[in-house]
């Protein structure tokens, strides 16, 4: 694995989002 777990904090933060926050983030990313 090339990145040595660099995304672990981001994955944890993403998993802790509420459903509305999760949905809003996905809509934002799709709009990029």
C-alpha positions, 0 to 999 in steps of 0.5 A, a space after each residue: 500500500 503506497 499511502 501508508 494509511 494517510 486516508 484513515 482520518 478522512 475515512 473515519 470522519 466520513 463514517 461519523 457524518 450524520 445522514 444529512 451531512 453525508 448526503 450534502 457532501 456527496 451532492 457537493 462532490 458530484 457537482 465538482 
